Amino acid sequence: MREPVDLRRQRILAAVRARGAARVRDLAEELQVSVVTVRRDVEELTRAGRLRRGHGVVRSTVPAAEAPAAADPRGGGRVALVVPERHAYLTEVLHGARTVLEEAGVPFALHIAPRGPGAERPLVERALADGAAGLLLAPRWLARSHEEADQDWLAALDVPTVLMERRPRPGSPSHALDSVCSDHWYGAHLAVEHLVGLGHRRIVFATREDSPTARTLRAALTETARAHPLVEAWAWALSAPGAGQEGPYAADGTAEVPALLRRTGATALVGHGDEDALMIVQRLAQEGVRVPEDCSVVAYDDVVAGLGTPPLTAVSPPKAEVGRVAARLLLDRLRGAPERSVRRVELLPRLTVRGSTGRPADAG
């Protein structure tokens, strides 16, 4: 659905106000419209006296002294968002947080952490030295040891901090931090219940093992299958080469999925994430395994799952909403609500049924 013109122009104003200036090309990319469309909007807003145009750059006409109070929540600071590089899962989370901050007129800066343990800490320290008044964090945490190494300095932060899609371990020093997450245990429940409801009793879980989300999902799928009275057997494999960072797992789980299905007699598969699930479907086709006739497939992520052949049934974590809720929670803290109890917010995923799941052939 096309975004209304007035709403799009309000978003342009909010983005420019939050940053002071913005490039037309960047605005077009963020709003997912053409550069021509943004230029037309900017021209109208300039004629109305709400923006000033430069050479490819747009500036706000609102003097700093007249900016909303929310834009300067602690007398000069801004919000710092710290996320890992090349982490596609968090793109929607980041977009959701940015939208809320822009609409509130709160200035923010994005910091991209490179790969490697402890990469977020120097970025946070630099942001605080530059006057950051609050933090939205999503540490990469490739392994549990990396998470444990970050606990003490996270707990010692003296500005409002909200973790996004990260769950502090009970009893850890950072357990008292605010956090907003998708409830991946419920997502696992949705996937398994959907397949069991169709008559599947043997399931393969092909998941990643290289992020907190991946490890939480794998544990949730395992526990759900183990506890379900109708699941007769289940097995686990890596969903793609290089998808595991720790533990005694095969280096190439993808190549073994067809053989694992045959060995276990499984008629269904849950794949994490979308691209890996689509690659598995292609691999199954090469082995003569039809989807959904011979094997039903549920993807976990639902960014591109619907573009497959067949379109994949998928569980959708509410990633953009995680970012929005996290940003609103941080703004509450910055606006003087520190007396409220620490909040651990979990948002439920949803299931979208498409053409990749059906009843097994022996279900009658």
N, C-alpha and C positions, 0 to 999 in steps of 0.2 A: 504494500500500500504506500502511495506517494505521501511524503510528509507535507502538511499544510505549509504554505509560504510564510505565514506569520510566525508559526512555530520555528521554522528553519531560521528565520531572521533573528528571532529571539535567541536561538542557540549561538548564532554568529556573534551577536552582541555580548552574550555571556562569556564566550571564549575569548574575545578580544579584551573585554574588561578584566578578566582574570589574569591575562598575561601582559596587558599593556599594549601589545602589538602582536600581530600574527600575519603570516604569509597567506596570500589567497590560495596558493596551491595546497598548502597544508590544511586549510579549512575545507577545501573541496574533498580532500582525501578523508578527513575525519567525518564529514557529513555524508560521505558516499554519494556525492553529486558531481556534476561536471564543473570545471573551472569557469566556464561561461555562465553557469547558473549562479555561482558565488559572486562573480563580478557584477552580474545584474543586481543581485541583492545588495551588494556593497554600494553600488551606485545609488540605489534608492535610499539606503540608510545614510549615505553621505549627503544627499539632497535634503534629507530630513534633519541634518545637523547632528546625527548620532554617531557618525564615524568620520575619520579623516583618512584620505587615501594617499599612498606614496607609490613608489615604483615597486609594485608587486606586494606591498606591505600595507596592512590596515591598522590604524591606531584608534584608540578610544578617545572620545571628546570629553569624557568625565574626568575632571582633575582628581588627583590622588586624594586630596582632602575631602572630596565629596563621595568617595567610594563607600559602599555599604560597610557597616561595622563588622559584619561577618567576614569581610575580606581581610581583616586585620585582627583576628580573634584574641591575640595576646600582645597587642601593641607593637607590631612590626614583624611578626613571623609569617611563615607560610606552611603549607602542608607538603611533606615529602612522601612520595610513593616509591617504594623500593621493591623491584621485582627482578627475577632472573632473566638473563638474555635467552632469546630463542625458546621461550616457553609458551607454545601456542595456547595451551589450556587457559592461561591467565590473561590472554588478550581481551576476552569478553569481560572478565572481572575488572580489569583496568579501565575498560571503556565505561562500565557502569559507575565506577568511582569517579572518574573524570567528569561525567555528565552532571552528577550531583554537585561537585565542587564548582564547576563552571556556572551552574544555575544559581548557586549561592554567592557567586562573586568572590570566591576564596582563591587566592593565588596558590599555585602548586608547582612543584618541580618533580620530574620523573628521573629516577636513578636506576640504571640497569646494571645488575650485578653479574660479573663474569662467572664462568664455571669455576668450581673449586670451593672447598670448605672455608667458611668464615668470610666469604667475599662481601657479604652485606655489611659487616661491621664498619669497615673504613668509610663506606658510603654514608651510613647513618651518622657517623661522627662528623663527616664533612658537612652533611645537611644541617646538623645541630649547630655547628660552628657558623654556618651561614644564616642562622636565625630561624630554623624550622621550629614551628610551634606544636606540631603534631605529626605523627607517622602512621602511614598505612604500609604494612610489611607483608611480603610473601616470600620468606626464605626458601631457597631451592631444596635444601636438606635431602641430598641424594641418598644418604645413609643415616641410620639412627645415631651413629656416633657424631655426625655433623650437627644434628639437632641438639644432642647433649652438650656439645662444645659451645653452643650459642646461648645456653640457658641463663648463665649468670649475668652476662652483659645485657641481655634482653630484660631481665628482671630489674636491673639497676637503672633503666631509662627513667628520666625524670620529666618527660613530656607525655601527654596522652598518646597512647599507641594502640592500634587495632591490628590484629593478625587476620589476613584474608586467606581462606582455604587452608588454614593450618590450625591444628588442634593441639594445644599444649598438653603434654602428658600429665596425668594426675600426680600430684605431689612434687612436680618439678618446680624449679625456681620461677619459671615463667607461667605457672598455672594461673596466676592472678591477673594475667593480661586479658583484655577484651579480645574476643575472636568471633568471626562470622564464617561459617562453613556450609558447604552442601552436606546433607546427610547421606553419605554414600552407603551406609548400612540399609537405609530405606531403598536406595536405588538398586542394591543387590537383591533385596526382597522383591521389588517389582519385576526384575528380570527373571528370577527363579520362579516366582508364582505364575507369571505369564506362561512360561514354558511348561510347567507342571500342569497348569490348567488345560493346556492343549493335549496333554497325554504323554509328555516326555518324562522319562524316568531316569535316563542316563545323560549326563551333561558334561561337556568339556569347557573349562574356563581358560581362555587365552588372554592373559593380562600382562601389563607392564610391571616393572618392579624397580622403577628408577625415579620415584617421587613419593612424597607423603600420600598424595591422592591415590597413586597406584597401589601402594602397600596397604592402605586402608581398604580399598576396594577388594583386593585379593583376600584379605582377612575376612571381610564381610561376606563375600561369595562363599568362601570355604565354610564359615560358621553356619550360614544360611542353609547350604546344601547338607551339611552334616546333621543339622537339627530337623530337617524336613522329613516327615514320616513317609512321603511318597517318592523321595529321591533314592533310587536303589544304588547308584554308583556315580562318582564324579572324579574328574582328573584335572590337573592343571598343567599349563605350558606357557612359556613366554610367547607373547603375541607377535614379536618381531625380533630380528637380530639386533643385539645391543640394547634390548629393552630391560635388561637386568643389570644392576650395579653391585649387588652384594648377594651372597648366598650360593649354595652349590647347585646352580641351575644350568641348564643346557645353554650353549652360546647361540644356538639357532633354533628357537622353539617353533618358529613358523613352519619350517620344513617338516617338522614332526607331527603337526596337527592332523593331517589326513590319516597317518598311521595310528595316532592316538585314538582317533574316532573309531577306527576299525578294531583296535585292540580292546577298547572298552565297550564296544557296541553302542556308543553314544549316538543319539539322534538329534542333539541340539548343542549349540555352542554360544557362549557369551564372549564377545571380543572387545578389548579395551586397547586403544581408542578407535575412532572411526576409520582412519586411514589404515590402521593395522587390520581391522575387521574386513575392510574392503579387499585388502591384499589377500587375506585368508580365503575369502569367497572366490577370488580368482584362482588361487592355488587349488581349492577344492574342485573347481570346474576342470582344471587340467587333469585332475585325478579321476574325473568322471563322477564326482559327487554333486548332485543337483541340490540347489537351494530354492525353495524350502522342501522339495519332495523327499530328498534323502537326509537333509540336515537343516534344521531351522537355526537361524542366526539372529542374535540380538547384539547390537553395538552399544557401547557405553561412551557417550559424549554428545552425539547428535549435532555435529556441526556440518558435516558433509555426508552423513549416513544416508540421507534421502536421495542422494544423487547416484547411488549405485544401481546395478542391474542384477537382481531386483533391488528396489529401494529397501534399505534395511530398517527393520523395527529397531527402535533405539530408546535408551534411557537418557534423559536430558537433565544434567545437573543445572541448577539455576545460577549460572556463573555471573551473568550481568547483574542479577539481583543481589548476589553476594557483595559485589563491589558497591552497589548503591547503598545497601544496608550498612556496610562497613563505614562508608563515607559519612552517612547520616549519624551513626553512632559517634564517630570521631568529632563531628561538628557539635554534637550535644556536649561532649567533654570540653571542647574548646570554648563553648559559650557559657560555661560555669555550672556544669552538672557533675562534678567529680564526686559528689557525695553519694551518687547512686551506686548500687552494688555492681561488681564486675559482671559483665554479660557474656554468655556463651550462646550465640545464636546459631541454630541449625535450620537450614531451609531444605524443604523436601524436593527431590527430583520428580520428574513425571515420565510416563512411558507413552511413546507414540508408536502405534502398531501400523506396520506397512507390509510389504509383500514378501518379506524374508522369513516369516514364521507361519507354521501351519501344523496340523495334526500329523503325528508320525504314521507311516504306512501301516504299521501293525496295530494302530489304535482302533481300527474298525471304522 
